[in-house]
């Protein structure tokens, strides 16, 4: 007889992880972006933790979930022990994913400006057109004064957020099915929904990795996801709108840490 | 919340003047209380709940096979696949006939049917309750919507080949349900109906019984020959020996 799946023996970790994320956010002192000489603090430590716990766990979940081959790729991992190892890897990623996601969610709830800076504005279509026009070499476009996040990233954020919520809700039901007698009719809806959300997440994360890690022009941002800083020149060139906001906040002596009062976005276009 | 001067400020994360319960404190409390609830629940359940007892009702029926009568025509496999899946695919059949081209009668054929075990290891191994005993008939069967594809049941079955099978097309476990979930022509299946494999077997090598058969580690000690022409051939009466029993 084989060992019990961690989804069965350690289920409590799945329920604990979200609360651990929320508690961690409650005791975290955030730092707002600011200009520091010739560099700009873009991500504080909490943002880096949020990003990498969520991001790495998502990648592992996608790989292990697809490898399980339940509905996607037949028998990539065979049967028996390799299959159970894949399920246990999925479990570990679930716990990390839930911690990171709820840590982000609670941090966002504590400072709603962090949510607002991720939401698309009326500039979304025009800025995205100019941004990718420049990337693709159309010289008639001028660099739009993007804020902290590109408008194209903001649109992708909505899809990622909706997909993440769907995956978490359906995932909770799937985990609950290991302990409770969840009706089969409900599972027949939950499982395909979880799978479809996985495909959507895959459709998001692959372009995200390309545009945020592989494309050379994005390497300064990738580096900032480890160090927290970007150069002032980079910020001037790529995020002029954001830099203007930071200068305005600096002039007003706004420290902003953990403050929900929004920094008024200034149109610089 | 304005009870006794406690206020949750919906706009600020820090306590304001005259307000004693900030958003940050609220979030921190949710996290702390949640962790306490999960850990407390674990502690209480570990001391208050009794140990799990695994018990399932006996199956409402059993398939008996007599390998000495089997001609290896695989009609039962075709019928099983057809009634359950609408196609004649031997890999989807819940009864498996295997043949050894170098073996000698009666060791050249094995009939592998689910024995509806009194202690179903497949049911015990299933982490989600997908593999279960039907509450009405006791037949061990799979709720496909609940199956997560871990194949624990396939590995838990004490027999080779496993009587719990992997449906490689629909990606879930499956096993003989005595045709409870499938109709043979317009006849209902299950313990009180007709079983496709039994109906189509031209040799009468498969029979159904509601009595729990005498079992050994190798299989049912089945004799479907006594009283038939097999007696005159010298193959009647004696139960099968082990090794190739199902």
Interface residues (C-beta under 8 A of the other chain):
Chain A: X1 X2 X4 X5 X7 X8 X12 X15 X16 X18 X19 X20 X21 X22 X23 X24 X25 X26 X27 X68 X69 X70 X71 X74 X75 X79 X80 X83 X84 X87 X106 X109 X110 X111 X174 X177 X178 X181 X182 X184 X185 X187 X188 X191 X258 X259 X260
Chain B: X11 X12 X13 X14 X23 X24 X25 X27 X28 X29 X30 X31 X32 X33 X34 X35 X37 X38 X39 X41 X42 X121 X125 X127 X128 X129 X143 X144 X145 X146 X148 X149 X150 X151 X152 X154 X155 X156 X166 X168 X171
